[in-house]
Amino acid sequence: MRCEGRTKRWAAALVIALASGWARAQAPAPAIEAAYLPKFAPFVVWPPQAWVAPDAPLVICVQGADPFGDTLDRASAGQRMGSHPFVVRRIDALSADSGCQIAYVGGSPSQPAAAALKAVAQAPVLTVTDEESRGGGKGIVQLFWASGRVRFTIDADMAARAGLEISSRLMALGAGPPP
């Protein structure tokens, strides 16, 4: 009897473990991509002019089409990079004075992705695009899916033109060009 109870508990634990693993494997693409955005921050050095104050928030902007819903807000909630708390803003158009340190560029009818990227090409903004960005163009970080996993490439030259330093550790994690 006692062994039977233990077996049932182990079986229940196994079912829960398998189910939670399956749920993670089945997470929607936007949820996984949303988790990446705040994780890039510690691997980037912004120039001093990127901050309005030493304790100013690190602003993650979502320009145009927002595939994340509240997932990005939850992924960023309570996080900090040094003295900079994370804040998420949604904007229709991106410009050099938008106040964004990281910008997911989704593109919109009023500002396609290529136009948004051009608007901040010389600004200290880590631009992130994916295969779904509307209106073309690639950001400093390009997200893509390969073998069922999110991968990314980093354009180091584009980052340098924006005045950003990308950690060699992040560069090493990046994949080759998207297939």
C-alpha positions as CSV (number, residue, x, y, z in Angstrom):
1,M,0.0,0.0,0.0
2,R,2.8,2.4,1.0
3,C,4.7,1.7,-2.2
4,E,1.6,2.2,-4.3
5,G,1.2,5.8,-2.8
6,R,4.8,6.6,-3.5
7,T,4.4,5.3,-7.1
8,K,1.4,7.5,-7.6
9,R,3.3,10.5,-6.3
10,W,6.2,9.8,-8.6
11,A,3.9,9.3,-11.5
12,A,2.1,12.6,-10.8
13,A,5.5,14.4,-10.5
14,L,6.5,12.9,-13.8
15,V,3.3,14.0,-15.6
16,I,3.7,17.5,-14.2
17,A,7.4,17.6,-15.3
18,L,6.6,16.4,-18.8
19,A,3.6,18.7,-19.1
20,S,5.6,21.7,-18.1
21,G,8.4,20.8,-20.5
22,W,5.9,20.4,-23.3
23,A,4.3,23.7,-22.4
24,R,7.7,25.4,-22.7
25,A,8.4,23.7,-25.9
26,Q,5.0,24.9,-27.2
27,A,5.3,28.5,-26.1
28,P,4.3,30.9,-28.8
29,A,7.1,32.6,-30.7
30,P,6.3,36.1,-29.5
31,A,6.5,35.0,-25.9
32,I,10.0,33.5,-26.4
33,E,11.2,36.6,-28.4
34,A,9.8,38.9,-25.7
35,A,12.0,37.1,-23.1
36,Y,15.1,37.8,-25.1
37,L,14.7,41.6,-25.3
38,P,15.5,42.5,-21.6
39,K,18.2,39.8,-21.6
40,F,20.3,41.7,-24.2
41,A,20.7,44.8,-22.0
42,P,23.5,43.6,-19.7
43,F,25.6,42.8,-22.8
44,V,25.4,46.3,-24.2
45,V,27.3,49.4,-23.2
46,W,25.4,52.6,-24.1
47,P,27.3,56.0,-24.4
48,P,26.5,58.4,-21.6
49,Q,24.3,60.6,-23.8
50,A,21.9,57.7,-24.1
51,W,20.7,58.4,-20.5
52,V,18.9,61.5,-19.3
53,A,20.0,60.8,-15.8
54,P,22.3,58.2,-14.0
55,D,19.2,56.4,-12.7
56,A,17.0,56.9,-15.8
57,P,15.0,53.9,-16.8
58,L,16.2,51.6,-19.6
59,V,13.3,52.0,-22.0
60,I,12.4,49.1,-24.2
61,C,10.2,50.4,-27.0
62,V,8.0,48.3,-29.3
63,Q,7.6,50.2,-32.6
64,G,4.6,49.5,-34.7
65,A,3.1,46.0,-34.8
66,D,3.3,44.5,-31.2
67,P,3.4,40.8,-31.3
68,F,4.0,40.6,-27.5
69,G,0.9,41.8,-25.8
70,D,1.7,41.9,-22.0
71,T,4.3,39.2,-22.3
72,L,7.1,41.7,-22.7
73,D,5.8,43.8,-19.7
74,R,5.9,40.7,-17.5
75,A,9.3,39.6,-18.7
76,S,10.7,43.1,-17.9
77,A,8.8,43.7,-14.6
78,G,11.0,44.4,-11.7
79,Q,14.2,44.0,-13.7
80,R,17.1,46.4,-13.6
81,M,20.4,46.9,-15.3
82,G,22.5,48.6,-12.6
83,S,20.7,51.7,-11.6
84,H,18.3,51.6,-14.6
85,P,14.9,50.0,-14.0
86,F,13.3,48.5,-17.1
87,V,10.2,50.3,-18.7
88,V,8.3,49.1,-21.7
89,R,6.7,51.7,-24.1
90,R,4.7,51.2,-27.3
91,I,5.2,53.7,-30.0
92,D,3.9,54.1,-33.6
93,A,7.0,55.9,-34.9
94,L,10.6,55.6,-33.8
95,S,13.0,58.6,-33.9
96,A,16.4,59.5,-32.4
97,D,14.6,61.4,-29.6
98,S,12.1,58.6,-28.7
99,G,14.1,57.9,-25.5
100,C,14.5,54.2,-26.3
101,Q,17.6,52.2,-25.4
102,I,16.2,49.0,-27.0
103,A,13.7,49.1,-29.8
104,Y,11.8,46.1,-31.2
105,V,11.0,47.3,-34.7
106,G,7.8,45.7,-36.0
107,G,6.9,48.3,-38.6
108,S,3.6,50.1,-39.0
109,P,1.6,51.6,-41.9
110,S,2.8,55.1,-40.8
111,Q,6.4,54.0,-40.4
112,P,7.6,50.7,-42.1
113,A,10.5,48.9,-40.3
114,A,13.1,50.2,-42.8
115,A,12.1,53.8,-42.1
116,A,12.2,53.3,-38.4
117,L,15.6,51.7,-38.6
118,K,16.9,54.6,-40.7
119,A,15.5,57.1,-38.2
120,V,17.8,55.7,-35.4
121,A,20.7,54.4,-37.4
122,Q,23.1,56.9,-35.8
123,A,21.4,57.0,-32.4
124,P,22.4,54.8,-29.4
125,V,19.5,52.4,-29.8
126,L,19.8,48.6,-29.9
127,T,17.4,47.8,-32.7
128,V,15.9,44.3,-32.8
129,T,13.9,42.9,-35.7
130,D,12.7,39.5,-36.7
131,E,11.4,37.7,-39.7
132,E,7.9,39.2,-39.2
133,S,9.0,42.9,-39.1
134,R,6.8,44.8,-41.6
135,G,8.5,47.0,-44.2
136,G,11.9,45.3,-44.4
137,G,15.2,46.1,-42.9
138,K,17.2,44.4,-40.3
139,G,18.2,45.7,-36.9
140,I,21.4,45.4,-35.0
141,V,20.0,42.2,-33.6
142,Q,18.0,40.0,-36.0
143,L,15.9,37.3,-34.4
144,F,15.0,34.2,-36.4
145,W,13.9,30.6,-35.8
146,A,16.0,27.6,-36.7
147,S,15.4,24.0,-35.6
148,G,12.6,25.1,-33.4
149,R,14.7,27.6,-31.4
150,V,15.1,31.3,-31.4
151,R,18.5,32.3,-32.7
152,F,19.9,35.7,-33.4
153,T,22.6,37.5,-35.4
154,I,24.3,40.7,-34.4
155,D,25.5,43.3,-36.9
156,A,28.6,44.6,-35.1
157,D,29.2,47.4,-37.7
158,M,25.7,48.7,-37.3
159,A,26.1,48.6,-33.5
160,A,29.4,50.6,-33.8
161,R,27.7,53.2,-36.0
162,A,25.0,53.6,-33.3
163,G,27.7,54.1,-30.7
164,L,27.0,50.9,-28.9
165,E,29.5,48.4,-27.6
166,I,28.3,44.8,-27.7
167,S,29.9,42.3,-25.3
168,S,32.1,39.6,-27.0
169,R,30.1,37.1,-24.9
170,L,26.9,38.1,-26.6
171,M,28.6,38.1,-30.0
172,A,29.8,34.6,-29.4
173,L,26.2,33.4,-28.6
174,G,24.9,34.8,-31.8
175,A,24.4,32.5,-34.7
176,G,25.5,32.9,-38.3
177,P,23.2,34.6,-40.8
178,P,19.6,33.4,-40.8
179,P,18.9,30.5,-43.2
